[in-house]
Amino acid sequence: MSLLDILISPAAAQAATGGAQPNPLMSLLPLVILFVVFWFLLLRPQMKRAKEHRELLGKLQKGDEVVTSGGMAGRIEDLSDSFVTVEIADKVSVKVQRGAITAVLPKGTLKSA
């Protein structure tokens, strides 16, 4: 008696081989459906957010009021290809990477805060 005989009884195995063979495409159908659901629920929204963030970083200008990923809010003083100088208080500036900018605030937000 082998391990296979314990898991599948010989009578059930004989009955299964006598019938028609299932379509191999039908066995792949659940995998295809799972991939489509994964695409629409996870990958597509993430790609859309990444595209919006790239567009936001491309439109940055001197004088824009921004929030960094660390939560600091300030006004852009200087822009370079990979870094942005942000004034967070009077005569206090920090240099952050462009990718650290998470949001552009409406003009005048910092004065009201």
N, CA, C and O atoms as a DFTB+ gen file, in Angstrom:
452 C
 N C O
     1  1       0.849      -1.169       0.000
     2  2       0.000       0.000       0.000
     3  2       0.902       1.242       0.000
     4  3       1.741       1.414       0.884
     5  1       0.715       2.084      -0.988
     6  2       1.548       3.275      -1.114
     7  2       0.821       4.488      -0.536
     8  3      -0.358       4.418      -0.188
     9  1       1.533       5.573      -0.446
    10  2       0.971       6.826       0.064
    11  2      -0.141       7.335      -0.856
    12  3      -1.115       7.929      -0.395
    13  1       0.013       7.100      -2.134
    14  2      -1.006       7.515      -3.093
    15  2      -2.304       6.742      -2.891
    16  3      -3.387       7.303      -3.060
    17  1      -2.211       5.452      -2.529
    18  2      -3.409       4.649      -2.266
    19  2      -4.143       5.167      -1.037
    20  3      -5.365       5.043      -0.948
    21  1      -3.416       5.741      -0.094
    22  2      -4.052       6.276       1.106
    23  2      -4.798       7.571       0.771
    24  3      -5.909       7.790       1.252
    25  1      -4.187       8.428      -0.056
    26  2      -4.785       9.714      -0.378
    27  2      -5.952       9.583      -1.352
    28  3      -6.981      10.238      -1.181
    29  1      -5.799       8.756      -2.353
    30  2      -6.848       8.552      -3.355
    31  2      -7.130       7.064      -3.422
    32  3      -6.231       6.267      -3.691
    33  1      -8.349       6.697      -3.182
    34  2      -8.668       5.269      -3.210
    35  2      -8.565       4.761      -4.653
    36  3      -8.878       5.504      -5.584
    37  1      -8.133       3.515      -4.857
    38  2      -7.996       2.968      -6.213
    39  2      -9.300       2.979      -6.992
    40  3      -9.275       3.156      -8.210
    41  1     -10.440       2.795      -6.335
    42  2     -11.724       2.796      -7.032
    43  2     -12.028       4.189      -7.577
    44  3     -12.526       4.310      -8.696
    45  1     -11.740       5.240      -6.817
    46  2     -11.984       6.612      -7.275
    47  2     -11.043       6.967      -8.416
    48  3     -11.431       7.690      -9.334
    49  1      -9.828       6.474      -8.371
    50  2      -8.869       6.750      -9.439
    51  2      -9.291       6.065     -10.729
    52  3      -9.118       6.639     -11.804
    53  1      -9.840       4.850     -10.656
    54  2     -10.285       4.151     -11.859
    55  2     -11.501       4.837     -12.466
    56  3     -11.631       4.908     -13.688
    57  1     -12.386       5.339     -11.622
    58  2     -13.586       6.018     -12.123
    59  2     -13.205       7.334     -12.795
    60  3     -13.849       7.735     -13.765
    61  1     -12.192       7.996     -12.309
    62  2     -11.793       9.287     -12.871
    63  2     -11.134       9.115     -14.230
    64  3     -11.287       9.988     -15.084
    65  1     -10.417       8.046     -14.464
    66  2      -9.725       7.860     -15.731
    67  2     -10.661       7.408     -16.838
    68  3     -10.340       7.574     -18.015
    69  1     -11.794       6.849     -16.497
    70  2     -12.702       6.332     -17.504
    71  2     -13.501       7.421     -18.204
    72  3     -13.986       7.188     -19.312
    73  1     -13.662       8.610     -17.603
    74  2     -14.483       9.671     -18.174
    75  2     -13.707      10.498     -19.176
    76  3     -12.548      10.217     -19.482
    77  1     -14.371      11.521     -19.677
    78  2     -13.740      12.425     -20.644
    79  2     -12.717      13.314     -19.940
    80  3     -12.882      13.673     -18.774
    81  1     -11.674      13.654     -20.659
    82  2     -10.621      14.514     -20.102
    83  2     -11.124      15.957     -20.045
    84  3     -11.749      16.421     -20.999
    85  1     -10.864      16.688     -18.933
    86  2     -11.286      18.086     -18.849
    87  2     -10.431      18.958     -19.775
    88  3      -9.283      18.633     -20.077
    89  1     -11.000      20.035     -20.201
    90  2     -10.310      20.972     -21.077
    91  2      -9.166      21.641     -20.297
    92  3      -9.411      22.192     -19.224
    93  1      -7.938      21.609     -20.802
    94  2      -6.823      22.216     -20.066
    95  2      -6.981      23.728     -19.907
    96  3      -6.452      24.300     -18.954
    97  1      -7.695      24.381     -20.818
    98  2      -7.903      25.824     -20.676
    99  2      -8.796      26.139     -19.482
   100  3      -8.645      27.188     -18.856
   101  1      -9.711      25.253     -19.166
   102  2     -10.599      25.474     -18.026
   103  2      -9.836      25.388     -16.709
   104  3     -10.236      26.004     -15.721
   105  1      -8.750      24.635     -16.686
   106  2      -7.956      24.560     -15.464
   107  2      -7.137      25.836     -15.251
   108  3      -6.763      26.149     -14.120
   109  1      -6.857      26.571     -16.325
   110  2      -6.129      27.835     -16.210
   111  2      -7.048      29.026     -15.970
   112  3      -6.573      30.101     -15.604
   113  1      -8.328      28.862     -16.163
   114  2      -9.281      29.956     -16.018
   115  2      -9.244      30.614     -14.635
   116  3      -9.241      31.843     -14.572
   117  1      -9.214      29.874     -13.531
   118  2      -9.145      30.544     -12.221
   119  2      -7.871      31.387     -12.057
   120  3      -7.903      32.449     -11.436
   121  1      -6.770      30.917     -12.606
   122  2      -5.527      31.668     -12.527
   123  2      -5.613      32.974     -13.322
   124  3      -5.129      34.011     -12.869
   125  1      -6.216      32.924     -14.480
   126  2      -6.396      34.119     -15.311
   127  2      -7.319      35.109     -14.611
   128  3      -7.042      36.308     -14.589
   129  1      -8.409      34.615     -14.044
   130  2      -9.341      35.489     -13.324
   131  2      -8.657      36.131     -12.124
   132  3      -8.866      37.315     -11.858
   133  1      -7.857      35.384     -11.407
   134  2      -7.120      35.918     -10.264
   135  2      -6.160      37.018     -10.700
   136  3      -6.047      38.039     -10.021
   137  1      -5.472      36.829     -11.811
   138  2      -4.551      37.849     -12.306
   139  2      -5.302      39.116     -12.698
   140  3      -4.836      40.216     -12.401
   141  1      -6.450      38.989     -13.357
   142  2      -7.236      40.158     -13.764
   143  2      -7.707      40.936     -12.539
   144  3      -7.627      42.164     -12.515
   145  1      -8.193      40.236     -11.533
   146  2      -8.629      40.901     -10.297
   147  2      -7.444      41.587      -9.633
   148  3      -7.569      42.728      -9.187
   149  1      -6.309      40.924      -9.556
   150  2      -5.085      41.497      -8.981
   151  2      -4.694      42.759      -9.729
   152  3      -4.306      43.748      -9.107
   153  1      -4.789      42.742     -11.049
   154  2      -4.424      43.899     -11.874
   155  2      -5.311      45.100     -11.553
   156  3      -4.810      46.200     -11.317
   157  1      -6.624      44.889     -11.545
   158  2      -7.547      46.006     -11.358
   159  2      -7.616      46.505      -9.923
   160  3      -7.911      47.680      -9.701
   161  1      -7.355      45.655      -8.952
   162  2      -7.454      46.085      -7.563
   163  2      -6.142      46.582      -6.977
   164  3      -6.162      47.406      -6.063
   165  1      -5.001      46.109      -7.473
   166  2      -3.719      46.481      -6.880
   167  2      -2.790      47.232      -7.828
   168  3      -2.347      48.337      -7.514
   169  1      -2.498      46.656      -8.957
   170  2      -1.473      47.226      -9.827
   171  2      -1.917      48.517     -10.515
   172  3      -1.171      49.497     -10.525
   173  1      -3.094      48.530     -11.075
   174  2      -3.563      49.689     -11.833
   175  2      -3.696      50.938     -10.958
   176  3      -3.224      51.998     -11.368
   177  1      -4.318      50.866      -9.762
   178  2      -4.381      52.066      -8.920
   179  2      -3.007      52.557      -8.473
   180  3      -2.791      53.765      -8.373
   181  1      -2.078      51.644      -8.204
   182  2      -0.732      52.047      -7.797
   183  2      -0.018      52.748      -8.942
   184  3       0.682      53.735      -8.713
   185  1      -0.175      52.267     -10.155
   186  2       0.452      52.916     -11.309
   187  2      -0.154      54.298     -11.531
   188  3       0.555      55.228     -11.915
   189  1      -1.446      54.441     -11.296
   190  2      -2.113      55.732     -11.459
   191  2      -1.598      56.737     -10.432
   192  3      -1.341      57.890     -10.777
   193  1      -1.440      56.313      -9.164
   194  2      -0.903      57.206      -8.125
   195  2       0.531      57.610      -8.443
   196  3       0.902      58.767      -8.246
   197  1       1.334      56.685      -8.927
   198  2       2.729      56.999      -9.274
   199  2       2.787      58.008     -10.416
   200  3       3.625      58.910     -10.401
   201  1       1.912      57.867     -11.399
   202  2       1.868      58.807     -12.521
   203  2       1.467      60.199     -12.031
   204  3       2.063      61.193     -12.446
   205  1       0.463      60.281     -11.153
   206  2       0.039      61.569     -10.604
   207  2       1.164      62.227      -9.807
   208  3       1.338      63.444      -9.875
   209  1       1.929      61.435      -9.052
   210  2       3.034      61.986      -8.270
   211  2       4.141      62.510      -9.184
   212  3       4.715      63.565      -8.915
   213  1       4.446      61.779     -10.265
   214  2       5.455      62.259     -11.223
   215  2       5.014      63.578     -11.850
   216  3       5.829      64.484     -12.024
   217  1       3.725      63.692     -12.191
   218  2       3.212      64.935     -12.772
   219  2       3.296      66.079     -11.763
   220  3       3.644      67.202     -12.130
   221  1       2.980      65.802     -10.487
   222  2       3.070      66.815      -9.441
   223  2       4.501      67.320      -9.315
   224  3       4.725      68.526      -9.209
   225  1       5.466      66.413      -9.325
   226  2       6.873      66.806      -9.191
   227  2       7.351      67.575     -10.423
   228  3       8.204      68.454     -10.305
   229  1       6.825      67.263     -11.579
   230  2       7.211      67.961     -12.794
   231  2       6.694      69.387     -12.858
   232  3       7.287      70.226     -13.534
   233  1       5.603      69.675     -12.170
   234  2       4.988      70.994     -12.209
   235  2       5.438      71.909     -11.075
   236  3       4.939      73.029     -10.966
   237  1       6.368      71.464     -10.226
   238  2       6.820      72.304      -9.119
   239  2       7.476      73.575      -9.634
   240  3       8.216      73.555     -10.618
   241  1       7.191      74.693      -8.945
   242  2       7.780      75.979      -9.303
   243  2       8.254      76.689      -8.046
   244  3       7.821      76.379      -6.936
   245  1       9.136      77.632      -8.238
   246  2       9.615      78.437      -7.129
   247  2       8.439      79.232      -6.563
   248  3       7.686      79.849      -7.317
   249  1       8.281      79.219      -5.235
   250  2       7.191      79.928      -4.584
   251  2       6.016      79.046      -4.226
   252  3       5.139      79.478      -3.478
   253  1       5.966      77.817      -4.734
   254  2       4.878      76.892      -4.381
   255  2       4.989      76.510      -2.907
   256  3       6.090      76.363      -2.376
   257  1       3.850      76.353      -2.260
   258  2       3.819      75.890      -0.879
   259  2       3.585      74.387      -0.902
   260  3       2.626      73.909      -1.508
   261  1       4.473      73.638      -0.235
   262  2       4.455      72.179      -0.338
   263  2       4.522      71.535       1.041
   264  3       4.863      72.173       2.037
   265  1       4.188      70.259       1.063
   266  2       4.343      69.423       2.253
   267  2       5.262      68.269       1.871
   268  3       5.092      67.654       0.819
   269  1       6.234      67.980       2.727
   270  2       7.157      66.875       2.462
   271  2       6.621      65.594       3.088
   272  3       5.654      65.620       3.849
   273  1       7.254      64.483       2.762
   274  2       6.831      63.199       3.317
   275  2       7.075      63.134       4.816
   276  3       6.459      62.317       5.501
   277  1       7.960      63.975       5.343
   278  2       8.206      64.034       6.782
   279  2       7.212      64.908       7.513
   280  3       7.240      64.981       8.742
   281  1       6.324      65.579       6.774
   282  2       5.305      66.401       7.396
   283  2       5.657      67.880       7.490
   284  3       4.872      68.671       8.014
   285  1       6.826      68.261       6.989
   286  2       7.213      69.673       7.023
   287  2       6.508      70.427       5.905
   288  3       6.440      69.957       4.770
   289  1       5.988      71.596       6.239
   290  2       5.348      72.441       5.240
   291  2       6.223      73.669       5.042
   292  3       6.769      74.216       5.999
   293  1       6.348      74.090       3.810
   294  2       7.172      75.254       3.520
   295  2       6.989      75.734       2.104
   296  3       6.190      75.194       1.339
   297  1       7.749      76.763       1.769
   298  2       7.687      77.381       0.446
   299  2       8.977      77.056      -0.309
   300  3      10.067      77.128       0.259
   301  1       8.852      76.704      -1.576
   302  2      10.011      76.350      -2.388
   303  2      10.816      77.605      -2.696
   304  3      10.283      78.591      -3.203
   305  1      12.128      77.552      -2.376
   306  2      13.037      78.655      -2.678
   307  2      13.864      78.386      -3.923
   308  3      14.117      79.290      -4.720
   309  1      14.286      77.130      -4.088
   310  2      15.176      76.794      -5.195
   311  2      14.873      75.378      -5.665
   312  3      14.536      74.504      -4.866
   313  1      14.998      75.165      -6.964
   314  2      14.760      73.853      -7.570
   315  2      15.997      73.405      -8.327
   316  3      16.649      74.206      -8.996
   317  1      16.313      72.134      -8.220
   318  2      17.339      71.534      -9.082
   319  2      16.754      70.228      -9.613
   320  3      15.586      69.921      -9.372
   321  1      17.562      69.469     -10.328
   322  2      17.049      68.239     -10.936
   323  2      16.578      67.227      -9.897
   324  3      15.545      66.584     -10.083
   325  1      17.326      67.080      -8.805
   326  2      16.961      66.051      -7.838
   327  2      16.684      66.582      -6.437
   328  3      16.216      65.829      -5.583
   329  1      16.963      67.872      -6.174
   330  2      16.739      68.427      -4.843
   331  2      15.914      69.703      -4.918
   332  3      15.899      70.395      -5.936
   333  1      15.223      69.999      -3.810
   334  2      14.409      71.197      -3.680
   335  2      14.770      71.841      -2.353
   336  3      14.837      71.163      -1.328
   337  1      15.004      73.153      -2.369
   338  2      15.247      73.882      -1.124
   339  2      13.920      74.477      -0.677
   340  3      13.285      75.237      -1.408
   341  1      13.508      74.113       0.547
   342  2      12.214      74.535       1.079
   343  2      12.446      75.410       2.304
   344  3      13.157      75.018       3.229
   345  1      11.842      76.600       2.307
   346  2      11.915      77.485       3.468
   347  2      10.781      77.099       4.404
   348  3       9.608      77.222       4.052
   349  1      11.140      76.620       5.627
   350  2      10.131      76.151       6.565
   351  2       9.811      77.196       7.629
   352  3       8.792      77.091       8.312
   353  1      10.667      78.199       7.775
   354  2      10.442      79.324       8.685
   355  2      11.287      80.481       8.164
   356  3      12.051      80.315       7.214
   357  1      11.149      81.670       8.792
   358  2      11.953      82.811       8.352
   359  2      13.439      82.478       8.469
   360  3      13.928      82.147       9.549
   361  1      14.141      82.568       7.357
   362  2      15.582      82.318       7.264
   363  2      15.985      80.902       7.684
   364  3      17.131      80.677       8.075
   365  1      15.068      79.960       7.607
   366  2      15.372      78.550       7.891
   367  2      14.963      77.742       6.664
   368  3      13.781      77.639       6.337
   369  1      15.960      77.173       5.994
   370  2      15.697      76.395       4.780
   371  2      16.283      75.003       4.915
   372  3      17.323      74.806       5.542
   373  1      15.601      74.049       4.319
   374  2      16.102      72.678       4.275
   375  2      16.111      72.220       2.828
   376  3      15.295      72.655       2.016
   377  1      17.036      71.349       2.526
   378  2      17.120      70.779       1.188
   379  2      16.607      69.351       1.264
   380  3      17.103      68.544       2.049
   381  1      15.606      69.044       0.437
   382  2      15.017      67.705       0.417
   383  2      15.037      67.183      -1.013
   384  3      15.132      67.955      -1.967
   385  1      14.946      65.878      -1.148
   386  2      14.854      65.291      -2.479
   387  2      13.500      65.614      -3.079
   388  3      12.510      65.767      -2.363
   389  1      13.465      65.716      -4.382
   390  2      12.210      66.028      -5.077
   391  2      11.125      65.014      -4.754
   392  3       9.961      65.379      -4.592
   393  1      11.496      63.753      -4.661
   394  2      10.522      62.700      -4.386
   395  2       9.889      62.789      -3.011
   396  3       8.865      62.154      -2.759
   397  1      10.487      63.574      -2.111
   398  2       9.947      63.720      -0.762
   399  2       8.780      64.692      -0.714
   400  3       8.101      64.784       0.309
   401  1       8.533      65.419      -1.797
   402  2       7.393      66.329      -1.847
   403  2       6.145      65.486      -2.091
   404  3       6.053      64.776      -3.092
   405  1       5.183      65.567      -1.166
   406  2       3.979      64.743      -1.302
   407  2       2.764      65.525      -1.761
   408  3       1.854      64.953      -2.362
   409  1       2.731      66.825      -1.488
   410  2       1.538      67.605      -1.871
   411  2       1.918      69.057      -2.093
   412  3       2.849      69.572      -1.474
   413  1       1.185      69.708      -2.984
   414  2       1.312      71.140      -3.195
   415  2       0.078      71.771      -2.568
   416  3      -1.053      71.403      -2.885
   417  1       0.312      72.727      -1.673
   418  2      -0.786      73.383      -0.955
   419  2      -1.288      74.582      -1.751
   420  3      -0.549      75.140      -2.562
   421  1      -2.532      74.982      -1.527
   422  2      -3.019      76.203      -2.171
   423  2      -2.234      77.418      -1.670
   424  3      -1.767      77.436      -0.531
   425  1      -2.092      78.431      -2.528
   426  2      -1.340      79.635      -2.156
   427  2      -1.979      80.271      -0.934
   428  3      -3.203      80.348      -0.829
   429  1      -1.131      80.730       0.002
   430  2      -1.600      81.404       1.201
   431  2      -1.930      80.472       2.362
   432  3      -2.341      80.947       3.421
   433  1      -1.766      79.188       2.199
   434  2      -2.072      78.241       3.273
   435  2      -1.135      78.418       4.457
   436  3      -1.568      78.337       5.607
   437  1       0.136      78.656       4.191
   438  2       1.109      78.779       5.277
   439  2       0.926      80.060       6.076
   440  3       1.199      80.069       7.276
   441  1       0.477      81.129       5.459
   442  2       0.267      82.389       6.183
   443  2      -0.905      82.260       7.132
   444  3      -0.900      82.884       8.193
   445  1      -1.901      81.477       6.790
   446  2      -3.072      81.334       7.642
   447  2      -2.839      80.355       8.786
   448  3      -3.614      80.324       9.741
   449  1      -1.786      79.562       8.698
   450  2      -1.535      78.546       9.734
   451  2      -0.754      79.080      10.895
   452  3      -0.468      78.342      11.839
